[in-house]
Amino acid sequence: QGGVLATALALSGRISGVQAVVTAGAPMVKESFDVASSLASIDTYRGGLRIPKLHFGGKTDKMVPVSSTALLCEEGGNGEMVIHEKGHLFPTSAAHVNRILNFLSAALDDGEVQSADI
């Protein structure tokens, strides 16, 4: 449940300097968001909603349905959802790795963003 924890911690603002979150197979767990909001001021939580997030969901994931990851993407704010053909893992095809690198590049604002087709 590291992905939902990372998303919730980003929302809470309890870890300074978070600029992006990337997860794979992460479920939506409402309680994690409740804790995050209780730890944060309204402004901090709003700031956390603006942090870019990239969530991967696997079509054959037997542990976390894609619909749960999609809900995490929606509720976590500023999220992008990528659905891949595999299961409960980070996809490692060149296209998906490039997508992650380009996402992080854009989030970290280093200007090296290139388009990637998935």
C-alpha positions in Angstrom: 0.0 0.0 0.0 3.0 2.2 -0.5 1.4 4.1 -3.4 -1.6 5.3 -1.4 0.7 6.2 1.5 2.9 8.2 -0.9 -0.1 10.0 -2.3 -1.5 10.7 1.1 1.8 11.9 2.5 2.2 14.2 -0.5 -1.3 15.6 0.3 -0.5 16.1 4.0 2.6 18.2 3.3 4.4 16.3 6.2 7.3 15.5 3.9 8.7 18.8 2.5 10.1 19.0 -1.0 7.9 16.4 -2.6 7.6 17.4 -6.2 6.0 14.3 -7.8 4.5 10.9 -7.0 4.6 7.8 -9.2 2.7 4.7 -8.2 1.8 1.3 -9.6 -1.1 -0.9 -8.5 -2.1 1.5 -5.7 -5.6 1.3 -4.3 -7.8 4.1 -3.1 -8.0 3.9 0.7 -10.2 6.6 2.1 -8.8 6.3 5.6 -5.3 7.3 4.3 -6.8 10.5 2.8 -8.7 11.2 6.1 -5.4 10.9 8.0 -3.6 13.2 5.5 -6.3 15.8 5.7 -6.2 15.7 9.5 -2.4 16.3 9.5 -2.5 19.2 7.1 -3.8 22.7 7.1 -6.2 23.6 4.3 -3.5 25.4 2.4 -1.0 22.6 2.8 -3.6 20.0 1.6 -4.5 22.2 -1.4 -0.8 22.4 -2.2 -0.6 18.6 -2.0 -3.4 18.3 -4.5 -1.3 20.3 -7.0 1.6 17.9 -6.8 1.8 16.0 -10.1 0.9 12.3 -9.7 1.3 9.4 -12.2 -0.6 6.2 -11.4 -0.2 2.9 -13.3 -2.9 0.3 -13.2 -2.5 -3.2 -14.6 -5.4 -4.8 -16.5 -4.5 -8.2 -15.1 -3.7 -7.0 -11.5 -5.4 -9.5 -9.2 -4.7 -7.5 -6.1 -5.9 -4.0 -7.0 -8.6 -3.4 -9.6 -7.9 -0.6 -12.1 -11.0 1.1 -10.9 -9.5 1.5 -7.5 -6.3 3.0 -8.9 -8.4 5.3 -11.1 -10.3 6.6 -8.0 -7.0 7.2 -6.2 -5.9 9.2 -9.3 -9.1 11.3 -9.2 -9.1 11.9 -5.4 -5.4 12.6 -5.1 -5.5 15.6 -7.4 -3.4 16.5 -10.4 -3.2 12.8 -11.4 -2.5 11.0 -14.7 -3.6 7.4 -15.1 -1.9 4.9 -17.4 -3.4 1.4 -17.8 -1.0 -1.3 -18.9 -1.4 -4.9 -20.0 0.4 -6.5 -17.0 -0.5 -7.0 -13.4 0.5 -5.6 -10.0 3.8 -4.0 -11.0 5.5 -1.0 -12.7 5.5 -1.7 -16.4 9.1 -1.9 -17.8 8.6 -1.5 -21.5 10.6 1.3 -23.1 7.5 3.3 -23.8 6.4 3.1 -20.1 9.8 3.9 -18.7 10.0 6.9 -21.1 6.6 8.0 -19.9 7.8 7.9 -16.2 11.0 9.7 -17.1 9.2 12.4 -19.1 6.6 12.8 -16.3 9.3 13.3 -13.7 11.3 15.6 -16.0 8.2 17.8 -16.4 7.4 17.6 -12.7 10.9 18.6 -11.8 10.8 21.3 -14.5 14.2 20.5 -16.0 13.0 21.2 -19.6 14.0 17.9 -21.0 10.4 16.6 -21.7 9.9 14.5 -24.8 6.7 12.9 -25.9 6.2 9.2 -25.5 3.5 7.1 -27.2 2.0 4.4 -25.1 
